[in-house]
């Protein structure tokens, strides 16, 4: 089983200094190969097309493997996607939109339901069961609350809440463990950083969407080829190296001058 990271870009891909694109990227976490890249303009809704995107990731999974886990931000909090993941037997942890239903559930949680995972950690965790209007299965709604360090004049709530929808069985992952696993999706930001800074995708070459999409796809292909090169042709210790480090160690440094015994 494999883990898919579905992450939208952070709207910092630009051309001529103008931020205008928000790619949607699906990473095979263990490798980490970019399975699917969907180049989007910045005015496209971040929540559109996530079920089709998940199906595209499924189609590109290596032979003999399957998607076993899926984690993503709130753009993927959609009933049709959750239904598909449940039907495929995929464990998920997806940031939940704090809509009226979710906020109501949070407010109705009894005070004794909130527990500190580790004494003195500074936050509390509780969970309940939730379902969406069009979802076919109920799922766990795991909520973290943290006291505001500074009061807000416009918002009088004393707590900041973060909610995660998950179908991980409680016997496999406690609420705290699900939150920890879900937070590991931040690693995808390092994948983004490597694509942008390492492979020259920080800026697009022109103002034409189709041309920029081709340019972006070439960058993703180069990233995937480099990832394969590290795993198949380099020492095992190089697997975590960025392209900048490999350039320096493999190409830019052709020899080394050393001193030994006064010579």
MARLOPA-807137 format. One record per residue (C-alpha): residue in three letters; x negated, y, z. Coordinates in steps of 0.5 Angstrom, whole numbers, padded with zeros to 4 digits, always signed. Example, Ala and Ser with C-alpha at 12.3 -4.5 7.8 and 13.67 -1.06 7.14 Angstrom:
// MARLOPA-807137
ALA-0025-0009+0016;SER-0027-0002+0014;
END
This chain:
// MARLOPA-807137
UNK+0000+0000+0000;UNK-0002+0007-0001;UNK-0001+0014+0001;UNK+0001+0020-0003;UNK+0000+0027-0001;UNK+0005+0031-0005;UNK+0003+0038-0004;UNK+0005+0045-0008;UNK-0001+0050-0009;UNK-0001+0056-0005;UNK+0000+0061-0011;UNK-0007+0063-0011;UNK-0008+0060-0018;UNK-0009+0067-0023;UNK-0010+0070-0029;UNK-0013+0076-0030;UNK-0013+0078-0023;UNK-0005+0076-0023;UNK-0003+0071-0018;UNK+0003+0067-0023;UNK+0002+0060-0022;UNK+0004+0054-0017;UNK+0002+0047-0019;UNK+0005+0041-0016;UNK+0000+0036-0014;UNK+0000+0029-0012;UNK-0006+0026-0009;UNK-0007+0018-0008;UNK-0010+0020-0001;UNK-0015+0014+0000;UNK-0019+0015-0006;UNK-0017+0021-0007;UNK-0015+0022-0014;UNK-0010+0027-0017;UNK-0004+0022-0020;UNK+0000+0027-0022;UNK-0001+0035-0024;UNK+0005+0039-0026;UNK+0003+0046-0028;UNK+0009+0051-0026;UNK+0010+0058-0026;UNK+0010+0062-0020;UNK+0018+0064-0021;UNK+0020+0056-0021;UNK+0023+0054-0015;UNK+0018+0050-0010;UNK+0024+0045-0009;UNK+0025+0043-0016;UNK+0024+0036-0019;UNK+0021+0033-0013;UNK+0025+0026-0015;UNK+0022+0026-0022;UNK+0015+0028-0019;UNK+0015+0022-0014;UNK+0017+0017-0020;UNK+0011+0020-0024;UNK+0007+0018-0018;UNK+0010+0011-0018;UNK+0008+0010-0025;UNK+0001+0012-0025;UNK-0001+0008-0018;UNK-0006+0003-0020;UNK-0004-0004-0022;UNK-0003-0009-0016;UNK-0001-0003-0011;UNK+0005+0001-0009;UNK+0006+0007-0005;UNK+0007+0005+0002;UNK+0007+0012+0005;UNK+0009+0019+0003;UNK+0008+0026+0007;UNK+0010+0033+0004;UNK+0012+0040+0006;UNK+0019+0042+0007;UNK+0020+0043-0001;UNK+0021+0035-0001;UNK+0026+0035+0004;UNK+0032+0033-0001;UNK+0037+0028+0000;UNK+0036+0025-0007;UNK+0028+0024-0005;UNK+0029+0021+0002;UNK+0034+0016-0001;UNK+0029+0014-0006;UNK+0024+0013-0001;UNK+0028+0009+0003;UNK+0031+0005-0002;UNK+0023+0003-0004;UNK+0021+0002+0003;UNK+0017+0008+0003;UNK+0015+0011+0010;UNK+0015+0018+0010;UNK+0014+0024+0014;UNK+0017+0031+0011;UNK+0017+0038+0014;UNK+0025+0039+0015;UNK+0028+0045+0013;UNK+0031+0049+0020;UNK+0038+0050+0017;UNK+0044+0051+0021;UNK+0045+0043+0022;UNK+0038+0042+0024;UNK+0038+0048+0029;UNK+0044+0046+0032;UNK+0041+0039+0034;UNK+0035+0042+0037;UNK+0039+0047+0041;UNK+0043+0041+0043;UNK+0037+0037+0046;UNK+0038+0036+0053;UNK+0032+0039+0057;UNK+0030+0032+0060;UNK+0028+0030+0053;UNK+0022+0035+0052;UNK+0016+0031+0054;UNK+0009+0033+0054;UNK+0005+0028+0050;UNK-0001+0030+0054;UNK-0001+0034+0060;UNK-0003+0041+0059;UNK-0003+0040+0051;UNK+0001+0047+0051;UNK+0007+0044+0047;UNK+0013+0039+0048;UNK+0016+0034+0043;UNK+0023+0031+0043;UNK+0027+0027+0038;UNK+0034+0025+0035;UNK+0037+0022+0029;UNK+0040+0026+0024;UNK+0043+0025+0017;UNK+0044+0030+0011;UNK+0051+0031+0007;UNK+0048+0027+0001;UNK+0043+0022+0005;UNK+0045+0014+0005;UNK+0041+0013+0011;UNK+0040+0017+0018;UNK+0033+0018+0020;UNK+0029+0021+0026;UNK+0028+0028+0027;UNK+0022+0029+0031;UNK+0022+0036+0034;UNK+0016+0040+0037;UNK+0016+0046+0041;UNK+0011+0051+0043;UNK+0012+0057+0048;UNK+0011+0064+0044;UNK+0005+0067+0046;UNK+0007+0074+0045;UNK+0015+0076+0045;UNK+0018+0078+0038;UNK+0022+0084+0039;UNK+0027+0082+0033;UNK+0027+0075+0035;UNK+0028+0073+0042;UNK+0027+0066+0042;UNK+0022+0064+0047;UNK+0020+0057+0043;UNK+0017+0056+0036;UNK+0020+0050+0033;UNK+0017+0045+0028;UNK+0021+0039+0025;UNK+0019+0033+0022;UNK+0024+0028+0018;UNK+0021+0021+0018;UNK+0023+0014+0018;UNK+0017+0011+0021;UNK+0020+0005+0026;UNK+0019+0008+0033;UNK+0015+0001+0035;UNK+0010+0003+0029;UNK+0009+0010+0031;UNK+0011+0014+0037;UNK+0014+0021+0036;UNK+0007+0024+0037;UNK+0004+0019+0033;UNK+0008+0021+0027;UNK+0007+0029+0028;UNK-0001+0027+0028;UNK+0000+0023+0022;UNK+0004+0028+0018;UNK-0001+0034+0020;UNK-0006+0030+0016;UNK-0003+0033+0010;UNK-0007+0039+0011;UNK-0013+0035+0008;UNK-0010+0036+0001;UNK-0012+0043+0002;UNK-0019+0041+0001;UNK-0017+0037-0005;UNK-0014+0044-0007;UNK-0021+0048-0005;UNK-0025+0043-0009;UNK-0021+0044-0016;UNK-0021+0051-0015;UNK-0028+0053-0013;UNK-0031+0047-0015;UNK-0028+0046-0022;UNK-0027+0053-0024;UNK-0019+0053-0023;UNK-0019+0059-0019;UNK-0017+0063-0025;UNK-0013+0062-0031;UNK-0017+0064-0038;UNK-0011+0067-0041;UNK-0003+0069-0040;UNK+0000+0064-0044;UNK+0003+0058-0040;UNK+0002+0053-0045;UNK-0006+0054-0046;UNK-0007+0055-0038;UNK-0003+0048-0037;UNK-0008+0045-0042;UNK-0014+0048-0038;UNK-0011+0046-0032;UNK-0010+0039-0034;UNK-0018+0039-0036;UNK-0020+0041-0030;UNK-0016+0036-0026;UNK-0019+0030-0031;UNK-0026+0033-0029;UNK-0024+0032-0022;UNK-0022+0025-0023;UNK-0028+0023-0027;UNK-0032+0026-0022;UNK-0029+0022-0016;UNK-0030+0016-0020;UNK-0037+0017-0021;UNK-0038+0018-0014;UNK-0035+0012-0012;UNK-0038+0008-0017;UNK-0045+0010-0019;UNK-0047+0014-0013;UNK-0049+0012-0006;UNK-0044+0011-0001;UNK-0046+0017+0003;UNK-0044+0021-0003;UNK-0037+0020-0003;UNK-0035+0026+0001;UNK-0040+0030-0002;UNK-0037+0036-0006;UNK-0039+0038-0014;UNK-0043+0043-0011;UNK-0047+0039-0007;UNK-0048+0033-0012;UNK-0050+0039-0017;UNK-0055+0041-0012;UNK-0058+0034-0010;UNK-0057+0031-0017;UNK-0059+0036-0022;UNK-0062+0042-0019;UNK-0067+0039-0015;UNK-0071+0035-0020;UNK-0077+0034-0015;UNK-0079+0036-0008;UNK-0086+0039-0005;UNK-0088+0036+0001;UNK-0094+0037+0006;UNK-0097+0031+0010;UNK-0104+0030+0013;UNK-0106+0037+0012;UNK-0105+0036+0004;
END
